[in-house]
Amino acid sequence: MAITPLTGSSEFFKSLRGLNSDKRPSNRAINRLALGGSATEKSITANKITDQSFRSKLRVSSILTQNLGNARGAVAVAQAGVKNISELAVVIQDKLISLANSNNSESETRALTTDLENLLNQAEGFIGSSEFNSVNLLSANGEDLNVVAAATGENLIITSQSSLGSAINSLSAAIKNGSRISDPNSILQSEFKLLEAALAEASTTLGGADKAISLRQRSLQDFNETLIKNLGNILESDVEREGVRITAQSVQTQLSRQTLAISNGDPSSVIKLFK
């Protein structure tokens, strides 16, 4: 139905113009939100926030998270190697004790010696496979691992357990040496004791390093959660403000439409409203 022209009603025509004009800011706001931006142009947008301090903090947090993750991986692999070698050590000790028995036949002695050599080959294999991202904390040539664990530049030092790799090498050399293996008791009292001490030290040190890394990871996780929560609060507040504004625009639009409906039904009544 056509709208009947109303003479002398500037306010009425202003409301008609408002019907279309109010749609434009609402549509712009909806489009901005759909694209992941903030609700209002004048407020702090998500891009501005991340481009400034949030982006810097998140970048530092990401680097620290990666550093600690790599360190914990190296420690975990080393701990697995220590566990496997510890299990082998029990068998190696039993074999050395059995070899020390003077009642062994020649074939029994040969079999025990072969078993010991195979066990030491396995132990050397465990040392070699205890590498994570080119870091081997158990190798005889291993070095301490320095990890930047805080935004202040604080380093976490994970001590290399190279003494374990050296002990394995010494025990392997003794068992594979024809003259030394003939005296298994001396090996038990020397090279094997060094292996036991190295295993105990590695187990304690790596366990402490794992706990230290875990504490820093939890602290960093708390920091990340706080950072993300603060970002979410800012955006949520921004959206809430826009929600109020859109609601007000919606009411204005509804009133304009009601005015149009009245004018279509009885134009003279609308003119009276503006007198």
C-alpha positions as CSV (number, residue, x, y, z in Angstrom):
1,M,0.0,0.0,0.0
2,A,1.4,3.4,-0.9
3,I,2.2,5.9,1.8
4,T,-0.1,9.0,1.7
5,P,2.0,12.2,1.6
6,L,1.7,14.2,4.8
7,T,2.0,18.0,4.6
8,G,3.8,19.9,7.4
9,S,5.3,16.9,9.2
10,S,9.1,17.2,9.2
11,E,9.4,14.9,12.3
12,F,7.4,12.2,10.6
13,F,9.6,12.3,7.5
14,K,12.7,12.2,9.8
15,S,11.4,9.0,11.2
16,L,10.9,7.5,7.8
17,R,14.6,8.3,6.9
18,G,15.6,6.7,10.2
19,L,14.0,3.4,9.1
20,N,16.6,2.9,6.4
21,S,19.5,4.6,8.0
22,D,19.3,2.5,11.2
23,K,19.7,-0.6,9.2
24,R,23.2,0.3,7.9
25,P,25.1,0.5,11.3
26,S,23.4,-2.7,12.4
27,N,24.5,-4.5,9.3
28,R,28.0,-3.1,9.6
29,A,28.3,-4.3,13.2
30,I,27.0,-7.8,12.3
31,N,29.4,-8.1,9.5
32,R,32.4,-7.0,11.7
33,L,31.5,-9.6,14.3
34,A,31.1,-12.3,11.6
35,L,34.6,-11.6,10.3
36,G,36.0,-12.0,13.8
37,G,36.6,-8.3,14.6
38,S,35.2,-6.2,17.4
39,A,31.6,-5.0,17.4
40,T,32.4,-1.2,17.3
41,E,34.8,0.7,15.1
42,K,35.9,3.0,17.9
43,S,36.5,0.2,20.5
44,I,39.7,-1.8,20.8
45,T,39.6,-4.5,18.2
46,A,40.9,-8.0,18.4
47,N,43.5,-7.3,15.8
48,K,44.8,-4.2,17.6
49,I,45.0,-6.1,20.9
50,T,47.0,-9.0,19.4
51,D,49.2,-6.6,17.3
52,Q,50.3,-4.8,20.5
53,S,51.1,-6.3,23.9
54,F,49.0,-9.5,23.5
55,R,50.8,-10.6,20.3
56,S,54.2,-10.0,22.0
57,K,53.2,-11.9,25.1
58,L,51.7,-14.8,23.2
59,R,54.9,-15.1,21.0
60,V,57.1,-15.3,24.1
61,S,54.8,-17.8,25.7
62,S,54.9,-19.9,22.6
63,I,58.7,-20.0,22.5
64,L,58.9,-20.9,26.2
65,T,56.3,-23.6,25.8
66,Q,58.3,-25.1,22.9
67,N,61.5,-24.9,24.9
68,L,60.1,-26.6,27.9
69,G,58.3,-29.2,25.8
70,N,61.6,-30.1,24.0
71,A,63.4,-30.3,27.4
72,R,60.8,-32.5,28.9
73,G,61.0,-34.8,25.8
74,A,64.7,-35.1,26.2
75,V,64.3,-35.9,29.9
76,A,61.5,-38.4,29.3
77,V,63.5,-40.3,26.7
78,A,66.6,-40.3,29.0
79,Q,64.4,-41.6,31.9
80,A,63.2,-44.5,29.7
81,G,66.8,-45.3,28.8
82,V,67.7,-45.4,32.5
83,K,64.8,-47.7,33.3
84,N,65.7,-50.1,30.5
85,I,69.4,-50.2,31.5
86,S,68.4,-50.7,35.2
87,E,66.5,-53.8,34.3
88,L,69.4,-55.1,32.2
89,A,71.8,-54.4,35.1
90,V,69.9,-56.9,37.3
91,V,70.4,-59.6,34.7
92,I,74.0,-58.6,34.1
93,Q,74.8,-58.9,37.8
94,D,73.2,-62.4,37.9
95,K,75.2,-63.5,34.9
96,L,78.5,-62.1,36.5
97,I,77.8,-63.9,39.7
98,S,77.0,-67.1,37.9
99,L,80.2,-66.7,35.8
100,A,82.2,-66.4,39.0
101,N,81.2,-70.0,40.0
102,S,84.3,-72.1,39.8
103,N,82.2,-75.2,39.0
104,N,81.1,-74.0,35.6
105,S,82.0,-76.1,32.6
106,E,83.7,-74.6,29.6
107,S,80.4,-74.6,27.6
108,E,78.6,-72.9,30.5
109,T,81.3,-70.2,30.8
110,R,81.2,-69.6,27.1
111,A,77.4,-69.3,27.1
112,L,77.4,-66.9,30.1
113,T,80.1,-64.8,28.4
114,T,78.0,-64.6,25.2
115,D,74.9,-63.6,27.2
116,L,76.8,-60.8,29.0
117,E,78.2,-59.5,25.7
118,N,74.6,-59.5,24.2
119,L,73.3,-57.7,27.3
120,L,76.0,-55.0,27.0
121,N,75.2,-54.6,23.3
122,Q,71.5,-53.9,24.4
123,A,72.7,-51.5,27.0
124,E,74.8,-49.6,24.4
125,G,71.7,-49.6,22.1
126,F,69.6,-48.0,24.9
127,I,72.2,-45.3,25.3
128,G,72.3,-44.6,21.6
129,S,68.5,-44.5,21.3
130,S,68.0,-42.1,24.3
131,E,68.2,-39.1,21.9
132,F,65.5,-36.5,21.5
133,N,65.8,-33.6,19.0
134,S,69.6,-34.2,18.8
135,V,69.9,-34.2,22.6
136,N,71.2,-37.3,24.3
137,L,71.6,-36.8,28.1
138,L,73.0,-40.4,28.6
139,S,75.7,-40.4,26.0
140,A,79.3,-40.5,27.2
141,N,79.8,-37.3,25.1
142,G,76.5,-35.7,26.3
143,E,76.4,-32.1,27.5
144,D,74.2,-30.2,29.9
145,L,71.0,-28.9,28.4
146,N,70.3,-25.2,29.0
147,V,66.7,-24.1,28.5
148,V,65.3,-20.6,28.6
149,A,62.3,-21.2,30.9
150,A,61.0,-17.7,31.7
151,A,60.3,-14.4,30.0
152,T,63.0,-12.8,32.2
153,G,65.6,-15.0,30.5
154,E,66.0,-17.4,33.4
155,N,67.8,-20.7,32.4
156,L,66.9,-24.1,33.5
157,I,70.0,-26.3,33.5
158,I,69.5,-30.1,33.0
159,T,72.6,-31.9,33.9
160,S,73.9,-34.5,31.5
161,Q,74.2,-38.0,32.7
162,S,77.3,-38.8,30.6
163,S,78.7,-40.8,33.5
164,L,76.1,-43.5,32.7
165,G,77.3,-43.8,29.1
166,S,80.9,-43.9,30.3
167,A,80.0,-46.7,32.8
168,I,78.3,-48.8,30.1
169,N,81.3,-48.4,27.8
170,S,83.8,-49.4,30.6
171,L,81.7,-52.4,31.6
172,S,81.3,-53.5,28.0
173,A,85.0,-53.2,27.4
174,A,85.7,-55.3,30.5
175,I,83.3,-58.1,29.6
176,K,84.5,-58.2,26.0
177,N,88.2,-58.3,27.2
178,G,89.4,-61.8,27.4
179,S,91.6,-61.3,30.4
180,R,89.1,-59.3,32.5
181,I,86.1,-61.6,31.9
182,S,88.2,-64.5,33.4
183,D,87.9,-62.6,36.8
184,P,84.1,-61.7,37.0
185,N,84.5,-60.8,40.7
186,S,86.8,-57.9,39.9
187,I,84.3,-56.6,37.3
188,L,81.5,-56.8,39.9
189,Q,83.6,-54.8,42.4
190,S,84.8,-52.2,39.9
191,E,83.0,-51.5,36.6
192,F,79.6,-52.9,37.7
193,K,79.6,-50.7,40.9
194,L,80.3,-47.7,38.8
195,L,77.3,-48.6,36.7
196,E,75.1,-48.9,39.7
197,A,76.2,-45.5,41.0
198,A,75.7,-43.9,37.6
199,L,72.1,-45.4,37.4
200,A,71.2,-44.1,40.8
201,E,72.5,-40.6,40.0
202,A,70.8,-40.5,36.7
203,S,67.5,-41.6,38.1
204,T,67.6,-39.0,40.9
205,T,68.8,-36.1,38.7
206,L,66.4,-36.7,35.8
207,G,63.5,-37.1,38.2
208,G,64.3,-33.7,39.7
209,A,64.6,-32.1,36.2
210,D,61.3,-33.5,35.2
211,K,59.6,-32.0,38.2
212,A,61.3,-28.6,37.7
213,I,60.1,-28.6,34.0
214,S,56.6,-29.6,35.1
215,L,56.4,-26.7,37.6
216,R,57.4,-24.2,34.9
217,Q,55.0,-25.7,32.4
218,R,52.1,-25.3,34.9
219,S,53.1,-21.7,35.6
220,L,53.2,-21.0,31.9
221,Q,49.8,-22.6,31.4
222,D,48.3,-20.4,34.1
223,F,49.8,-17.4,32.4
224,N,48.4,-18.4,29.0
225,E,44.9,-19.0,30.5
226,T,45.0,-15.6,32.2
227,L,46.1,-13.9,29.0
228,I,43.4,-15.6,26.9
229,K,40.7,-14.9,29.6
230,N,41.7,-11.2,29.6
231,L,41.4,-11.0,25.8
232,G,38.0,-12.8,26.0
233,N,36.8,-10.3,28.6
234,I,37.7,-7.4,26.5
235,L,35.9,-8.8,23.4
236,E,32.9,-9.9,25.4
237,S,32.5,-6.4,26.9
238,D,32.8,-4.9,23.5
239,V,30.1,-7.2,22.1
240,E,27.8,-6.5,25.1
241,R,28.1,-2.7,24.4
242,E,27.3,-3.3,20.8
243,G,24.3,-5.4,21.8
244,V,22.8,-2.6,23.7
245,R,23.3,-0.2,20.8
246,I,21.7,-2.6,18.3
247,T,18.8,-3.1,20.6
248,A,18.2,0.7,20.8
249,Q,18.4,0.9,17.0
250,S,15.9,-2.0,16.7
251,V,13.5,-0.1,18.9
252,Q,13.9,3.0,16.8
253,T,13.2,0.9,13.6
254,Q,10.2,-0.6,15.2
255,L,8.8,2.8,16.1
256,S,9.4,4.0,12.5
257,R,7.5,1.1,11.1
258,Q,4.6,1.6,13.5
259,T,4.5,5.2,12.4
260,L,4.3,4.1,8.8
261,A,1.5,1.6,9.6
262,I,-0.5,4.4,11.3
263,S,0.0,6.7,8.4
264,N,-1.2,4.1,5.9
265,G,-4.3,3.6,8.0
266,D,-5.2,7.2,9.0
267,P,-2.8,9.9,7.7
268,S,-4.8,12.6,9.5
269,S,-4.1,11.1,12.9
270,V,-0.4,11.2,12.4
271,I,-0.6,14.9,11.4
272,K,-2.3,15.6,14.7
273,L,0.6,13.9,16.6
274,F,3.1,16.4,15.2
275,K,1.0,19.6,15.9
